[in-house]
Amino acid sequence: MGCAANCDALLIEHTLGLEDLGRALRRVSEGNLMFERYTERARRVIFFARYEASQYGSPYIETEHLLLGLLREDRTLAKGFLGGVNAEEGIRAEIEKDLTARERISTSVEVPLTSESKNVLKLAAEEADRLGHRHVGTEHVLLGLLRVEDSFAGTLLRERGVSAATIREQLARGTRVEGMNVQPESSKRAMDTLESFLAGLKSQKAEELLIFFAENSRFVDVYGKRWNREEISKEFGIVFAPYAKKNAVYMIEETVVDTSDVLVAVVLWKNAILASMERVWMHRMSVVLVPQGDEWVILLAQVTPVQGT
């Protein structure tokens, strides 16, 4: 059990490069916002918000969708500021009370940001400037949501006692907030990235999940076939079909390696049934993540079958 023998070789052989997300971000934002300073995690908030909007049948990305995207991407914020790890469930329930049931929108349909949501992202950049931070992160997006006081998301946050002044004070001092650091521990950031990727396999499109992969990443499927990033992009639905099934569930079994330079985790998938391998309903996925700038990305993922009894 664990990472394949060639993990170390791949780590030494490849040099990571930054993924260019400009075109995808322009599609979400209609080209009206600049995202160069946004961290990968802050950018993923927008992708998750777009997914939330499409699932609720909304033709626009509202502030409440940004809030749900933020909670989906950075669960440590929920623990640190929203009263516990299950804050997303309570907030989602509140949002759904005010929603009109609509037919889901295909994720291939463009869903633009509302003027309020654009303002949130603009204010997030202002908050980063105000605090003297070079990058715009998820904590700044949270502050942006609070700044748009009349928005649905801003109201929900204030009702839960979330204060922009308190967050600014914590960030300005550089002190640790339970569940959130200005500079999170490397292992926590790596695990958050892994969790976001695994959870997203059921719901996201290739273009939205490829941001988790390094440009020179490799995926070895349950048959032993190797896929590079370009091949993954073209055949994403086929490569990850077993893990998108409704009854497929995962658990992170163990962390094999956990340093500031690499994290290797072993994930067990159940009910990942393939027609050609009917008895193989469990897969073990070893995932290698490495730092890339301020973020973590997947360098290698390798799947091995676990024979059913």
Disulfide bonds with the S-S distance in Angstrom:
Cys3-Cys7 1.40
